[in-house]
Amino acid sequence: MTVTQADFDALTAAHPQLSENGYGPSAFAPTPVRLDEVQAAYSWIAEQTWLSAPGKSSSYHFKHVMENATGTYVTNGAFIAAALLHAPAGLKVRLDDLNPAIGIKTQE
């Protein structure tokens, strides 16, 4: 699946607390997430092994793992948005923190 503008718009409408900083209140002014970054993170997440529950690692951790693997920068919020777009397919995301836990197997 390619993340479309319509997918992105529906997600941001359903999750108004999502910004490029993360999910929920932040010490920084909220800035909107960019679609191109969500698309990059979405593709990377699709290639990973998913866990049956959110793991111990956060979105912020995984965004850095992705950046190191691909050389592509994404914000924390873009990574969270991409994970949320995978949630209907079974990816687990715990939305209780600015850097939510995500059910991706950590790479040893």
Phi, psi and chi 1 to 4 in degrees:
 res  aa     phi    psi   chi1   chi2   chi3   chi4
   1 MET       -  139.2  171.8 -176.0  142.3      -
   2 THR   -99.0  135.2  -59.2      -      -      -
   3 VAL   -76.5  119.2  178.7      -      -      -
   4 THR   -96.4  168.7   65.8      -      -      -
   5 GLN   -60.5  -37.6 -174.4   66.4   50.5      -
   6 ALA   -64.5  -42.2      -      -      -      -
   7 ASP   -59.6  -46.9  -61.8  -33.0      -      -
   8 PHE   -63.0  -44.5 -178.0   68.5      -      -
   9 ASP   -62.9  -42.6  -69.0  -14.8      -      -
  10 ALA   -63.2  -41.3      -      -      -      -
  11 LEU   -65.2  -47.1  178.6   76.4      -      -
  12 THR   -67.7  -30.5   56.1      -      -      -
  13 ALA   -68.4  -38.0      -      -      -      -
  14 ALA   -76.1  -20.6      -      -      -      -
  15 HIS  -131.2   70.9  -63.9  -82.9      -      -
  16 PRO   -64.6  -17.4   22.2  -31.3      -      -
  17 GLN   -83.5    3.2   59.7  -84.7   55.9      -
  18 LEU   -87.2  127.4 -179.9   65.6      -      -
  19 SER  -139.2  176.2   73.4      -      -      -
  20 GLU   -64.8  -17.9   71.0  175.4   14.9      -
  21 ASN   -74.1  -30.5  -58.8  -36.7      -      -
  22 GLY   151.0 -149.8      -      -      -      -
  23 TYR  -116.8  110.6 -161.1   91.3      -      -
  24 GLY   107.8 -169.2      -      -      -      -
  25 PRO   -63.1  143.7  -14.2   23.1      -      -
  26 SER  -137.2  158.4  168.9      -      -      -
  27 ALA   -72.4  -15.1      -      -      -      -
  28 PHE  -101.3  152.8  -56.7  102.0      -      -
  29 ALA   -61.9  135.2      -      -      -      -
  30 PRO   -68.1  134.6   20.7  -26.9      -      -
  31 THR  -122.7  136.6  -54.2      -      -      -
  32 PRO   -61.5  150.2  -18.0   28.2      -      -
  33 VAL   -75.8  147.2  174.4      -      -      -
  34 ARG   -98.8  136.2  -68.0 -179.3   25.7 -172.6
  35 LEU   -60.3  -42.4  176.2   58.3      -      -
  36 ASP   -62.3  -35.4   61.7  -35.6      -      -
  37 GLU   -70.3  -38.5  -68.1 -179.7    7.7      -
  38 VAL   -62.5  -42.6  174.2      -      -      -
  39 GLN   -61.9  -42.1  -69.7  167.4  -31.7      -
  40 ALA   -63.9  -46.1      -      -      -      -
  41 ALA   -66.4  -38.4      -      -      -      -
  42 TYR   -59.1  -44.9 -174.2   88.5      -      -
  43 SER   -63.4  -42.6  -64.3      -      -      -
  44 TRP   -65.9  -44.6 -175.7   83.5      -      -
  45 ILE   -60.3  -37.3  -69.0  169.7      -      -
  46 ALA   -61.1  -25.5      -      -      -      -
  47 GLU   -90.7   -4.2  -62.8  172.7   -3.9      -
  48 GLN   -91.3  163.9  -55.3  -49.0  -58.0      -
  49 THR   -86.9  128.0  -57.8      -      -      -
  50 TRP   -97.2  147.8  -62.7   -3.9      -      -
  51 LEU   -94.7  165.2  -57.0  171.6      -      -
  52 SER   -81.1   -6.4   59.1      -      -      -
  53 ALA  -149.3  161.0      -      -      -      -
  54 PRO   -57.9  135.6  -22.8   32.4      -      -
  55 GLY   -83.3 -165.0      -      -      -      -
  56 LYS   -85.4  -19.2  -66.5 -179.7 -177.9  178.8
  57 SER   -84.9  143.4  -64.9      -      -      -
  58 SER   -95.2  169.6   71.6      -      -      -
  59 SER   -56.9  -39.1   58.2      -      -      -
  60 TYR   -64.4  -40.0 -165.2   73.1      -      -
  61 HIS   -62.4  -50.6  166.0   78.5      -      -
  62 PHE   -66.7  -31.7  -76.1  120.9      -      -
  63 LYS   -62.3  -37.5   92.1  169.4 -154.0   82.1
  64 HIS   -71.5  -37.7  -73.8  -66.3      -      -
  65 VAL   -60.0  -45.8  171.7      -      -      -
  66 MET   -61.7  -45.8 -176.1 -153.2  126.3      -
  67 GLU   -60.5  -42.4  -71.3  168.6  -10.5      -
  68 ASN   -65.2  -36.9  -70.6  -25.4      -      -
  69 ALA   -75.5  -34.0      -      -      -      -
  70 THR  -111.2  -19.4   66.6      -      -      -
  71 GLY    76.2   11.8      -      -      -      -
  72 THR  -107.6  124.9  -58.1      -      -      -
  73 TYR   -80.9  136.3  173.1   81.0      -      -
  74 VAL  -138.4  151.7  -61.5      -      -      -
  75 THR   -78.4  163.8   63.1      -      -      -
  76 ASN   -57.8  -43.8 -172.8   37.0      -      -
  77 GLY   -63.9  -38.0      -      -      -      -
  78 ALA   -64.6  -39.1      -      -      -      -
  79 PHE   -65.3  -42.4 -164.2   89.6      -      -
  80 ILE   -62.7  -44.0  -64.1  164.8      -      -
  81 ALA   -58.5  -44.1      -      -      -      -
  82 ALA   -63.2  -40.9      -      -      -      -
  83 ALA   -63.4  -43.0      -      -      -      -
  84 LEU   -63.1  -33.1  -70.8  170.7      -      -
  85 LEU   -69.3  -23.5  -72.2  166.7      -      -
  86 HIS   -87.0  -13.6  -82.3  -68.9      -      -
  87 ALA   -55.5  -41.3      -      -      -      -
  88 PRO   -60.8  -23.8  -26.1   35.9      -      -
  89 ALA   -87.4   -3.9      -      -      -      -
  90 GLY   120.6   -4.7      -      -      -      -
  91 LEU   -70.0  130.0 -179.3   60.9      -      -
  92 LYS   -92.7  130.0  -54.1  -61.2 -176.1 -156.7
  93 VAL  -131.4  126.2 -179.1      -      -      -
  94 ARG  -100.3  104.4 -174.9  179.0  -49.8  124.0
  95 LEU   -86.2   64.5  -64.6  175.2      -      -
  96 ASP  -125.5   14.6   62.0   -8.9      -      -
  97 ASP  -158.0  159.8 -170.0   80.6      -      -
  98 LEU   -58.7  -32.8 -174.4   63.5      -      -
  99 ASN  -119.3   78.6  -53.5  -49.9      -      -
 100 PRO   -65.4  150.7   19.6  -26.7      -      -
 101 ALA   -70.2  140.4      -      -      -      -
 102 ILE  -129.5  138.4  -62.2  179.5      -      -
 103 GLY   -80.2   60.4      -      -      -      -
 104 ILE  -113.3  137.5  -64.0  173.8      -      -
 105 LYS   -68.0  128.7 -177.1  176.8  179.8 -178.4
 106 THR   -70.1  144.8   52.7      -      -      -
 107 GLN   -90.3  122.4  -60.4  170.3   -3.3      -
 108 GLU   -80.9      -  -53.5  -68.0  -34.1      -
